[in-house]
Structures are given as C-alpha cells and as structure tokens.
Amino acid sequence: MIRSLSREIALFFTISIILATLIDLIFYLFSGLQDFSQVLLWGFLRMYTPTVAVLVVGGPSIIKRYFHFSKKAILIYFLSPLIVYLTIFIYVAISMITGLFSISQLEAMSKNMSIDTYTFIALTFLNSYINGITINALYAIGEEIGWRGFLLDRLESTGMGLLKATIIIGIIWGIWHSPAIILLGYNYPENRVIGVLIFTLFTTSCTPVYIISRKISSSILPTASLHGSVNAIWGLTLLITNIPRELGGLGVIAITSWIMTSIIVYIALKYRM
C-alpha cells in the first residue's frame, strides 16, 4: 500500500512540476511577466497545475472530498487570514528588536497618495483581507486541492504525523516554485538559485498552519483563504525592513516568524483539545 501511495505521490508531483515548468517556459520565452494582466494569467494557469495533476492521478470524484461546507469550515475560512496578520505582527516585533524595522517606504507611498501613513496601512490590511477571501482564494484553491487536499490525505493515510507531513509537503511545495524562481525571477530576481532553497524553507515553515487549518475544518476552504491572504499582504514585509528580501520578507525573518506562528497555533490547538 505504501509503495502504491509513493508512486501516486511521485506521479502527482511529476505532472505538477512539468506543467508548471511548461507554463513558466512559455512566459519566459514571450518576454516574461511584463504587466499585471500577464501576472494574473500566469498565476492562474500555474496555480491550477496541482489540480490537473490530481485529476490525472485520482480522477474528478476525488476532489469533492476536499470541500466541506459546514458552519465550522466557513467560520474558519473567514478567520484564517488572521493567522497571516499574527505572523506579520511577529515579523514586525522581530524587526523592531533587531533594529531593522522602518516605515520610511510606507510613508513615501502614502505621501504620494496624499493620505496618512497609518490610514494607508489600515487600508492595505483591509484590502488584503477582502482580496484574500475572494479572488486570491479562488486562485489558491488550485494549489490547495493538491497540497492540502490530495498530498496531505495520501501522507496521512500512511499514519504520518504533522512534522513529517510538514517537511514533505513544504519541500514539494517549494520545489514546485523553483522553475518560476529560476526562469522568471519569482520572489528572488537577484538571487535565483539560492532563492529556491530559501523559498523551500519558507514554504516548509508555514505549512503546519495550513495542515492544522485543514484538519480542524475538514476542508481546504480555510487553507485557500489563508493562502490567498499570504499572497495579498506578505509583500508588505518587504517594505518595512531595510534589508535584502533574502534576509527579510522572504528570508530568515519571515521563516522565523512563520515557525513561531506554527508553534503558537499548534499549542493553541492542543490546549483547546
């Protein structure tokens, strides 16, 4: 049984990364990601490659089991973005303690928009929440069907615990991004090769909260709003630390922040149980 599951997981990953690489290669050959409309199209096509892989490996009927529309699942769907904001709060705290925090870039941006800096920040959070639970969640579902749907179910069916599942899903999730990082400079335009390693550590560090969100809701819906909210707001971290992204918003501080959040959420869940 385990050997059969391993073959399914390997096939799922192979199809996912081949399709994602083909999409990245097409955009790379045709001038990359030059404008917002191209980014939207690229993101949508790419984020649904894990879904296509699940359809090939498991068939259409398997996807239904990942969607659970209970009151609990819906409630957690709307609450999951708060986990992202908790992580940003931890990120800010670490940045302040280390003397790396700065809002100078936000002040400049708000000045150009003729609004108060803190009003700008508040509107950014509000806008990110709305985007996180709407359009971004719709995009993120394409990945979540694969990572926290098919892959998590297959790993748990072997009796695998949270830590091992986190490592495997985090690594696969990170490596799946590698063609985009290397070909298109996604997230790490200046340091593409090392960016693959850093982003894999990043995806692994935040994977536990996704798994916990799925497990307590019995649905991938909350993981989609969580994922969508990360994509909507996490770029803010790049603006509040005056250090390279490989150390700040998409590096060491970010990874540390997500590890701390994962520990907090895990302890909170254990205490609740």
C-alpha positions, 0 to 999 in steps of 0.5 A, a space after each residue: 500500500 505504501 509503495 502504491 501511495 509513493 508512486 501516486 505521490 511521485 506521479 502527482 508531483 511529476 505532472 505538477 512540476 512539468 506543467 508548471 515548468 511548461 507554463 513558466 517556459 512559455 512566459 519566459 520565452 514571450 518576454 516574461 511577466 511584463 504587466 499585471 494582466 500577464 501576472 494574473 494569467 500566469 498565476 492562474 494557469 500555474 496555480 491550477 497545475 496541482 489540480 490537473 495533476 490530481 485529476 490525472 492521478 485520482 480522477 474528478 470524484 476525488 476532489 469533492 472530498 476536499 470541500 466541506 461546507 459546514 458552519 465550522 469550515 466557513 467560520 474558519 475560512 473567514 478567520 484564517 487570514 488572521 493567522 497571516 496578520 499574527 505572523 506579520 505582527 511577529 515579523 514586525 516585533 522581530 524587526 523592531 528588536 533587531 533594529 531593522 524595522 522602518 516605515 520610511 517606504 510606507 510613508 513615501 507611498 502614502 505621501 504620494 497618495 496624499 493620505 496618512 501613513 497609518 490610514 494607508 496601512 489600515 487600508 492595505 490590511 483591509 484590502 488584503 483581507 477582502 482580496 484574500 477571501 475572494 479572488 486570491 482564494 479562488 486562485 489558491 484553491 488550485 494549489 490547495 486541492 493538491 497540497 492540502 487536499 490530495 498530498 496531505 490525505 495520501 501522507 496521512 493515510 500512511 499514519 504520518 504525523 504533522 512534522 513529517 507531513 510538514 517537511 514533505 509537503 513544504 519541500 514539494 511545495 517549494 520545489 514546485 516554485 523553483 522553475 518560476 524562481 529560476 526562469 522568471 525571477 519569482 520572489 528572488 530576481 537577484 538571487 535565483 538559485 539560492 532563492 529556491 532553497 530559501 523559498 523551500 524553507 519558507 514554504 516548509 515553515 508555514 505549512 503546519 498552519 495550513 495542515 492544522 487549518 485543514 484538519 480542524 475544518 475538514 476542508 481546504 476552504 480555510 487553507 485557500 483563504 489563508 493562502 490567498 491572504 499570504 499572497 495579498 499582504 506578505 509583500 508588505 514585509 518587504 517594505 518595512 525592513 531595510 534589508 535584502 528580501 533574502 534576509 527579510 520578507 522572504 528570508 530568515 525573518 519571515 521563516 522565523 516568524 512563520 515557525 513561531 506562528 506554527 508553534 503558537 497555533 499548534 499549542 493553541 490547538 492542543 490546549 483547546 483539545 
